[in-house]
Amino acid sequence: MNEPQPLFRALADPTRRDILLMLRGTDMTIAQVAENFDMTRAAVKKHLTVLSDGGLITVRAQGRERYNTLNPNAFAPIRDWLSFFDTFWDARLDDLKSAIEKDAQ
């Protein structure tokens, strides 16, 4: 996935971030996820759909149940996007350090 926007949209909501944390340990059905929140199954399903659209989870059918699984590889585009800012700020801070050291001399 090249476009990080669906990932950021999925991560923007604290409930979805909580769901991701729950899925890091085990695959869960909609009902199992819903047990942890004070909302309807339909609301939980909407959150899971946004997470799936963002590629952060995968859904697999097993009999009548649909299991939601964390997709840790989906975080790579976000890491790549954020790495630009690491490089940007490292360069700016190096420039600032050089300027301060030059003024101190």
OpenMM code with the backbone's topology and positions (N, CA, C; nanometers):
from openmm import Vec3, app, unit

residues = "MET ASN GLU PRO GLN PRO LEU PHE ARG ALA LEU ALA ASP PRO THR ARG ARG ASP ILE LEU LEU MET LEU ARG GLY THR ASP MET THR ILE ALA GLN VAL ALA GLU ASN PHE ASP MET THR ARG ALA ALA VAL LYS LYS HIS LEU THR VAL LEU SER ASP GLY GLY LEU ILE THR VAL ARG ALA GLN GLY ARG GLU ARG TYR ASN THR LEU ASN PRO ASN ALA PHE ALA PRO ILE ARG ASP TRP LEU SER PHE PHE ASP THR PHE TRP ASP ALA ARG LEU ASP ASP LEU LYS SER ALA ILE GLU LYS ASP ALA GLN".split()
positions = [
    Vec3(0.0850, -0.1177, 0.0000),
    Vec3(0.0000, 0.0000, 0.0000),
    Vec3(0.0891, 0.1234, 0.0000),
    Vec3(0.0802, 0.2052, -0.1027),
    Vec3(0.1655, 0.3219, -0.1163),
    Vec3(0.1083, 0.4445, -0.0488),
    Vec3(-0.0204, 0.4569, -0.0422),
    Vec3(-0.0867, 0.5745, 0.0123),
    Vec3(-0.1124, 0.5543, 0.1613),
    Vec3(-0.0544, 0.6389, 0.2478),
    Vec3(-0.0722, 0.6187, 0.3919),
    Vec3(-0.2051, 0.6712, 0.4463),
    Vec3(-0.2821, 0.7448, 0.3662),
    Vec3(-0.4049, 0.8073, 0.4169),
    Vec3(-0.5019, 0.7082, 0.4824),
    Vec3(-0.5335, 0.5939, 0.4202),
    Vec3(-0.6249, 0.4994, 0.4882),
    Vec3(-0.5674, 0.4479, 0.6208),
    Vec3(-0.4361, 0.4374, 0.6287),
    Vec3(-0.3742, 0.3933, 0.7541),
    Vec3(-0.3935, 0.4983, 0.8624),
    Vec3(-0.3676, 0.6246, 0.8272),
    Vec3(-0.3840, 0.7314, 0.9254),
    Vec3(-0.5300, 0.7455, 0.9675),
    Vec3(-0.6205, 0.7297, 0.8727),
    Vec3(-0.7634, 0.7354, 0.9059),
    Vec3(-0.7975, 0.6245, 1.0052),
    Vec3(-0.7459, 0.5065, 0.9806),
    Vec3(-0.7743, 0.3934, 1.0692),
    Vec3(-0.7167, 0.4162, 1.2085),
    Vec3(-0.6001, 0.4760, 1.2148),
    Vec3(-0.5337, 0.4979, 1.3437),
    Vec3(-0.5848, 0.6212, 1.4177),
    Vec3(-0.6616, 0.7059, 1.3517),
    Vec3(-0.7052, 0.8321, 1.4108),
    Vec3(-0.8016, 0.8140, 1.5277),
    Vec3(-0.8706, 0.7049, 1.5313),
    Vec3(-0.9730, 0.6838, 1.6335),
    Vec3(-0.9181, 0.5998, 1.7490),
    Vec3(-0.9371, 0.6456, 1.8729),
    Vec3(-0.8829, 0.5695, 1.9872),
    Vec3(-0.9441, 0.4301, 2.0027),
    Vec3(-1.0707, 0.4139, 1.9643),
    Vec3(-1.1320, 0.2809, 1.9721),
    Vec3(-1.0620, 0.1847, 1.8782),
    Vec3(-1.0313, 0.2307, 1.7568),
    Vec3(-0.9617, 0.1436, 1.6617),
    Vec3(-0.8210, 0.1114, 1.7097),
    Vec3(-0.7553, 0.2070, 1.7733),
    Vec3(-0.6224, 0.1771, 1.8287),
    Vec3(-0.6332, 0.0729, 1.9395),
    Vec3(-0.7376, 0.0825, 2.0205),
    Vec3(-0.7598, -0.0185, 2.1250),
    Vec3(-0.7846, -0.1558, 2.0639),
    Vec3(-0.8617, -0.1600, 1.9565),
    Vec3(-0.8885, -0.2877, 1.8889),
    Vec3(-0.7581, -0.3476, 1.8375),
    Vec3(-0.6726, -0.2657, 1.7780),
    Vec3(-0.5439, -0.3158, 1.7291),
    Vec3(-0.4617, -0.3753, 1.8428),
    Vec3(-0.4623, -0.3081, 1.9572),
    Vec3(-0.3880, -0.3615, 2.0720),
    Vec3(-0.4449, -0.4952, 2.1168),
    Vec3(-0.5772, -0.5093, 2.1122),
    Vec3(-0.6388, -0.6369, 2.1495),
    Vec3(-0.6014, -0.7466, 2.0511),
    Vec3(-0.5948, -0.7127, 1.9234),
    Vec3(-0.5664, -0.8143, 1.8213),
    Vec3(-0.4194, -0.8525, 1.8157),
    Vec3(-0.3339, -0.7792, 1.8831),
    Vec3(-0.1914, -0.8148, 1.8785),
    Vec3(-0.1648, -0.9495, 1.9446),
    Vec3(-0.2540, -0.9909, 2.0336),
    Vec3(-0.2323, -1.1162, 2.1044),
    Vec3(-0.3054, -1.2352, 2.0465),
    Vec3(-0.4177, -1.2097, 1.9802),
    Vec3(-0.4989, -1.3211, 1.9320),
    Vec3(-0.5964, -1.2733, 1.8246),
    Vec3(-0.6372, -1.3643, 1.7386),
    Vec3(-0.7420, -1.3357, 1.6411),
    Vec3(-0.8753, -1.3331, 1.7156),
    Vec3(-0.9644, -1.2454, 1.6738),
    Vec3(-1.0917, -1.2315, 1.7432),
    Vec3(-1.2056, -1.2144, 1.6445),
    Vec3(-1.3231, -1.2631, 1.6834),
    Vec3(-1.4448, -1.2412, 1.6056),
    Vec3(-1.5005, -1.1032, 1.6423),
    Vec3(-1.5988, -1.0588, 1.5653),
    Vec3(-1.6648, -0.9317, 1.5959),
    Vec3(-1.7253, -0.9371, 1.7360),
    Vec3(-1.7889, -1.0482, 1.7688),
    Vec3(-1.8511, -1.0622, 1.9008),
    Vec3(-1.7473, -1.0514, 2.0123),
    Vec3(-1.6326, -1.1143, 1.9942),
    Vec3(-1.5281, -1.1093, 2.0967),
    Vec3(-1.4745, -0.9676, 2.1132),
    Vec3(-1.4586, -0.8968, 2.0026),
    Vec3(-1.4131, -0.7575, 2.0108),
    Vec3(-1.5203, -0.6736, 2.0796),
    Vec3(-1.6465, -0.6930, 2.0403),
    Vec3(-1.7572, -0.6128, 2.0937),
    Vec3(-1.7735, -0.6290, 2.2445),
    Vec3(-1.7375, -0.7445, 2.2990),
    Vec3(-1.7480, -0.7667, 2.4435),
    Vec3(-1.6654, -0.6672, 2.5239),
    Vec3(-1.5645, -0.6087, 2.4612),
    Vec3(-1.4736, -0.5186, 2.5313),
    Vec3(-1.5140, -0.3717, 2.5222),
    Vec3(-1.6253, -0.3430, 2.4556),
    Vec3(-1.6659, -0.2047, 2.4344),
    Vec3(-1.8139, -0.1867, 2.4653),
    Vec3(-1.8491, -0.0662, 2.5033),
    Vec3(-1.9882, -0.0324, 2.5295),
    Vec3(-2.0483, 0.0274, 2.4021),
    Vec3(-2.0607, -0.0582, 2.3012),
    Vec3(-2.1201, -0.0188, 2.1735),
    Vec3(-2.1784, -0.1425, 2.1076),
    Vec3(-2.2580, -0.1203, 2.0068),
    Vec3(-2.3226, -0.2321, 1.9376),
    Vec3(-2.2219, -0.3085, 1.8515),
    Vec3(-2.2604, -0.4287, 1.8162),
    Vec3(-2.1773, -0.5070, 1.7239),
    Vec3(-2.1640, -0.4355, 1.5901),
    Vec3(-2.2714, -0.3699, 1.5473),
    Vec3(-2.2672, -0.2964, 1.4200),
    Vec3(-2.1627, -0.1847, 1.4247),
    Vec3(-2.1536, -0.1162, 1.5376),
    Vec3(-2.0529, -0.0102, 1.5520),
    Vec3(-1.9122, -0.0695, 1.5503),
    Vec3(-1.8949, -0.1817, 1.6188),
    Vec3(-1.7648, -0.2489, 1.6182),
    Vec3(-1.7303, -0.2941, 1.4767),
    Vec3(-1.8286, -0.3451, 1.4055),
    Vec3(-1.8071, -0.3895, 1.2671),
    Vec3(-1.7598, -0.2736, 1.1799),
    Vec3(-1.8148, -0.1551, 1.2005),
    Vec3(-1.7712, -0.0374, 1.1239),
    Vec3(-1.6248, -0.0060, 1.1528),
    Vec3(-1.5871, -0.0128, 1.2793),
    Vec3(-1.4466, 0.0100, 1.3158),
    Vec3(-1.3562, -0.0946, 1.2501),
    Vec3(-1.3989, -0.2197, 1.2533),
    Vec3(-1.3194, -0.3265, 1.1918),
    Vec3(-1.3087, -0.3083, 1.0404),
    Vec3(-1.4139, -0.2570, 0.9793),
    Vec3(-1.4106, -0.2316, 0.8348),
    Vec3(-1.3083, -0.1230, 0.8014),
    Vec3(-1.3035, -0.0182, 0.8809),
    Vec3(-1.2049, 0.0883, 0.8581),
    Vec3(-1.0634, 0.0330, 0.8757),
    Vec3(-1.0442, -0.0504, 0.9766),
    Vec3(-0.9126, -0.1122, 0.9978),
    Vec3(-0.8757, -0.2029, 0.8810),
    Vec3(-0.9724, -0.2766, 0.8312),
    Vec3(-0.9482, -0.3644, 0.7167),
    Vec3(-0.9198, -0.2832, 0.5905),
    Vec3(-0.9965, -0.1763, 0.5692),
    Vec3(-0.9735, -0.0888, 0.4530),
    Vec3(-0.8343, -0.0273, 0.4566),
    Vec3(-0.7850, -0.0026, 0.5764),
    Vec3(-0.6503, 0.0514, 0.5922),
    Vec3(-0.5430, -0.0552, 0.5836),
    Vec3(-0.5841, -0.1807, 0.5732),
    Vec3(-0.4886, -0.2906, 0.5634),
    Vec3(-0.4278, -0.3318, 0.6959),
    Vec3(-0.4753, -0.2732, 0.8059),
    Vec3(-0.4174, -0.3022, 0.9365),
    Vec3(-0.4624, -0.4356, 0.9942),
    Vec3(-0.5751, -0.4845, 0.9454),
    Vec3(-0.6196, -0.6184, 0.9850),
    Vec3(-0.6623, -0.6936, 0.8601),
    Vec3(-0.6627, -0.8242, 0.8732),
    Vec3(-0.7199, -0.9095, 0.7695),
    Vec3(-0.8361, -0.9857, 0.8321),
    Vec3(-0.9292, -1.0247, 0.7488),
    Vec3(-1.0461, -1.0980, 0.7962),
    Vec3(-1.0522, -1.2300, 0.7214),
    Vec3(-1.0664, -1.3372, 0.7984),
    Vec3(-1.0777, -1.4679, 0.7345),
    Vec3(-1.1998, -1.5391, 0.7902),
    Vec3(-1.2667, -1.6085, 0.7008),
    Vec3(-1.3852, -1.6847, 0.7407),
    Vec3(-1.3430, -1.8235, 0.7856),
    Vec3(-1.4036, -1.8662, 0.8948),
    Vec3(-1.3832, -2.0023, 0.9436),
    Vec3(-1.5207, -2.0518, 0.9873),
    Vec3(-1.5824, -2.1294, 0.9007),
    Vec3(-1.7205, -2.1698, 0.9260),
    Vec3(-1.8102, -2.0473, 0.9175),
    Vec3(-1.8920, -2.0276, 1.0187),
    Vec3(-1.9811, -1.9114, 1.0221),
    Vec3(-1.9142, -1.7884, 1.0808),
    Vec3(-1.8002, -1.8047, 1.1394),
    Vec3(-1.7308, -1.6938, 1.2059),
    Vec3(-1.6332, -1.6245, 1.1122),
    Vec3(-1.6127, -1.4961, 1.1371),
    Vec3(-1.5114, -1.4191, 1.0651),
    Vec3(-1.4100, -1.3714, 1.1685),
    Vec3(-1.2859, -1.4141, 1.1517),
    Vec3(-1.1808, -1.3794, 1.2467),
    Vec3(-1.0988, -1.2619, 1.1946),
    Vec3(-1.0745, -1.1684, 1.2836),
    Vec3(-0.9963, -1.0494, 1.2535),
    Vec3(-0.8561, -1.0702, 1.3072),
    Vec3(-0.7567, -1.0442, 1.2217),
    Vec3(-0.6165, -1.0686, 1.2542),
    Vec3(-0.5356, -0.9422, 1.2299),
    Vec3(-0.4510, -0.9082, 1.3232),
    Vec3(-0.3615, -0.7935, 1.3071),
    Vec3(-0.2642, -0.8202, 1.1931),
    Vec3(-0.2419, -0.7201, 1.1090),
    Vec3(-0.1449, -0.7296, 1.0000),
    Vec3(-0.0295, -0.6344, 1.0306),
    Vec3(0.0727, -0.6797, 1.1031),
    Vec3(0.1815, -0.5896, 1.1441),
    Vec3(0.2598, -0.5318, 1.0261),
    Vec3(0.2606, -0.6004, 0.9128),
    Vec3(0.3330, -0.5483, 0.7958),
    Vec3(0.2703, -0.4210, 0.7404),
    Vec3(0.1444, -0.3977, 0.7723),
    Vec3(0.0751, -0.2794, 0.7219),
    Vec3(0.1302, -0.1501, 0.7798),
    Vec3(0.2059, -0.1599, 0.8889),
    Vec3(0.2609, -0.0398, 0.9504),
    Vec3(0.3860, 0.0112, 0.8783),
    Vec3(0.4402, -0.0663, 0.7867),
    Vec3(0.5626, -0.0263, 0.7151),
    Vec3(0.5487, 0.1061, 0.6412),
    Vec3(0.4397, 0.1310, 0.5684),
    Vec3(0.4289, 0.2612, 0.5004),
    Vec3(0.4289, 0.3796, 0.5972),
    Vec3(0.3721, 0.3598, 0.7149),
    Vec3(0.3735, 0.4680, 0.8141),
    Vec3(0.5153, 0.4899, 0.8638),
    Vec3(0.5858, 0.3817, 0.8920),
    Vec3(0.7263, 0.3956, 0.9347),
    Vec3(0.8070, 0.4658, 0.8263),
    Vec3(0.7851, 0.4287, 0.7007),
    Vec3(0.8570, 0.4921, 0.5899),
    Vec3(0.8242, 0.6406, 0.5817),
    Vec3(0.6970, 0.6738, 0.5966),
    Vec3(0.6546, 0.8128, 0.5890),
    Vec3(0.7156, 0.8936, 0.7036),
    Vec3(0.7141, 0.8364, 0.8239),
    Vec3(0.7705, 0.9054, 0.9389),
    Vec3(0.9224, 0.9161, 0.9315),
    Vec3(0.9870, 0.8222, 0.8648),
    Vec3(1.1329, 0.8262, 0.8561),
    Vec3(1.1817, 0.9512, 0.7825),
    Vec3(1.0994, 1.0022, 0.6893),
    Vec3(1.1338, 1.1279, 0.6230),
    Vec3(1.1535, 1.2376, 0.7266),
    Vec3(1.0638, 1.2442, 0.8246),
    Vec3(1.0712, 1.3495, 0.9247),
    Vec3(1.1881, 1.3285, 1.0198),
    Vec3(1.2236, 1.2039, 1.0457),
    Vec3(1.3445, 1.1775, 1.1241),
    Vec3(1.4658, 1.2374, 1.0546),
    Vec3(1.4779, 1.2099, 0.9264),
    Vec3(1.5895, 1.2617, 0.8477),
    Vec3(1.5855, 1.4140, 0.8424),
    Vec3(1.4681, 1.4691, 0.8185),
    Vec3(1.4503, 1.6139, 0.8115),
    Vec3(1.4966, 1.6810, 0.9408),
    Vec3(1.4478, 1.6314, 1.0549),
    Vec3(1.4825, 1.6950, 1.1818),
    Vec3(1.6265, 1.6673, 1.2223),
    Vec3(1.6787, 1.5519, 1.1885),
    Vec3(1.8202, 1.5260, 1.2163),
    Vec3(1.9075, 1.6282, 1.1445),
    Vec3(1.8772, 1.6557, 1.0188),
    Vec3(1.9547, 1.7531, 0.9415),
    Vec3(1.9399, 1.8926, 1.0018),
    Vec3(1.8184, 1.9304, 1.0380),
    Vec3(1.7957, 2.0638, 1.0962),
    Vec3(1.8670, 2.0784, 1.2302),
    Vec3(1.8618, 1.9750, 1.3119),
    Vec3(1.9288, 1.9819, 1.4421),
    Vec3(2.0805, 1.9844, 1.4266),
    Vec3(2.1322, 1.9117, 1.3282),
    Vec3(2.2767, 1.9188, 1.3006),
    Vec3(2.3162, 2.0595, 1.2590),
    Vec3(2.2351, 2.1244, 1.1752),
    Vec3(2.2614, 2.2624, 1.1332),
    Vec3(2.2571, 2.3574, 1.2527),
    Vec3(2.1600, 2.3382, 1.3407),
    Vec3(2.1496, 2.4221, 1.4592),
    Vec3(2.2704, 2.4030, 1.5502),
    Vec3(2.3107, 2.2792, 1.5679),
    Vec3(2.4284, 2.2507, 1.6515),
    Vec3(2.5517, 2.3175, 1.5935),
    Vec3(2.5691, 2.3094, 1.4639),
    Vec3(2.6846, 2.3745, 1.3989),
    Vec3(2.6805, 2.5246, 1.4166),
    Vec3(2.5628, 2.5844, 1.4040),
    Vec3(2.5504, 2.7290, 1.4206),
    Vec3(2.5810, 2.7719, 1.5635),
    Vec3(2.5332, 2.6945, 1.6601),
    Vec3(2.5591, 2.7261, 1.8009),
    Vec3(2.7081, 2.7115, 1.8311),
    Vec3(2.7691, 2.6047, 1.7829),
    Vec3(2.9126, 2.5840, 1.8066),
    Vec3(2.9955, 2.6937, 1.7390),
    Vec3(2.9513, 2.7390, 1.6219),
    Vec3(3.0225, 2.8465, 1.5512),
    Vec3(3.0124, 2.9772, 1.6306),
    Vec3(2.8943, 3.0063, 1.6846),
    Vec3(2.8754, 3.1282, 1.7631),
    Vec3(2.9517, 3.1216, 1.8949),
    Vec3(2.9681, 3.0028, 1.9492),
    Vec3(3.0376, 2.9863, 2.0777),
    Vec3(3.1884, 3.0090, 2.0644),
    Vec3(3.2393, 3.0001, 1.9422),
    Vec3(3.3849, 3.0137, 1.9241),
    Vec3(3.4273, 3.1561, 1.9193),
] * unit.nanometer
topology = app.Topology()
chain = topology.addChain("A")
for resn in residues:
    res = topology.addResidue(resn, chain)
    for name in ("N", "CA", "C"):
        topology.addAtom(name, app.Element.getBySymbol(name[0]), res)
